Amino acid sequence: MLPLNPPTDEELTRRAQAGEAGALGLLLARHQAPMRAVALSLLGYGPDAEDAVQDAALTALRRIGDVRDPAAVGAWLRAIVRNASRTRLRDTRETPGLDGLDHLRLRDDETSHPEQLIEQHAMRDWIWDAVDELPPKLRLVLMLRHFSGITSYQEIADVCEVPVGTVRSRLNQARGKMAQVLLSTANQTHDDAAALTEDSRNEAVETLQASERGQLPQEISELWPAESELVGPLSRPGARTHPVPVMRQTLEFGVRQSVRHVVASRDITIWEMDVTHNVTDHAADHICPPTLAWLMFRENRRVQKLRLIFPVPVSTGPAGFPEPA
């Protein structure tokens, strides 16, 4: 059940700027769906999109004090995800995963002490408590990369006496753990995001189960009105494609989906799916993607647009699914 009077974005932003990590956790939980939508639209479904959202969460932690219009924090968060995603697409230079902005790098006229960076932020105590919870190997690469003058992968690899690939892997693990800890602070209090996500998960499971039974109950079918539109690879060029018939066709083709993860806001829903099929030909393994995501845009709970996001790269495209009739 949704709380009657959840705090506004403006209230949560001001509390976060005052040093309340739980308030920032609530903001991130509330806006996680539109943040993921931005990453998915730019990077496709896969680990890069997840990493971009994690980077953005940590950037928000570092820069929440920079928000000038607390009521518009949602747009600010989406912009951070967009920047993180574009940085990954360019991949032409190494930038700090916690921010990816030049002003976080130490300049020649600045002291190299990490605490001089952290002292600029109201959440410095929370940051260091979270860093201290990391395993030593992860903590070391994170501190070198983001809180010292030793920022290149090669320099960190030399200091730690490990390959560059190991540095990248440890940094990804460290960033992920930091982001998870930050998001988990939302569970310390009640907010509409948690309730929306739980309701959406139940809807996803019921939708898949009802589809396999061959009949959507009224409370589910009402969420897919006539104006619902499927866009992307499985839609028919030049014509409106309704999602429900395509759901039936994929089932007839032997494709089955199960819910892996759900993120929801009031107008954007993301259902991440594991995909299986009953095709016995092993050659089909490369054309039926093992995972995908449903990205839904809603109005008054009803789905207006559904876009299926496939893993990237998909060399042959989503050929494991039938063409829409």
Secondary structure as UniProt FT lines:
FT   HELIX           9..17
FT   TURN            18..19
FT   HELIX           21..43
FT   HELIX           47..63
FT   HELIX           64..66
FT   HELIX           70..72
FT   HELIX           73..90
FT   TURN            97..99
FT   HELIX           102..104
FT   TURN            108..109
FT   HELIX           114..118
FT   TURN            119..120
FT   TURN            122..123
FT   HELIX           124..132
FT   HELIX           136..147
FT   HELIX           153..160
FT   HELIX           164..184
FT   HELIX           185..188
FT   HELIX           192..213
FT   HELIX           218..221
FT   TURN            222..223
FT   TURN            226..227
FT   STRAND          229..231
FT   TURN            233..234
FT   TURN            237..238
FT   HELIX           243..252
FT   TURN            253..254
FT   STRAND          255..264
FT   STRAND          268..277
FT   HELIX           282..286
FT   STRAND          291..299
FT   TURN            300..301
FT   STRAND          302..309
FT   TURN            315..316
FT   TURN            319..320
//
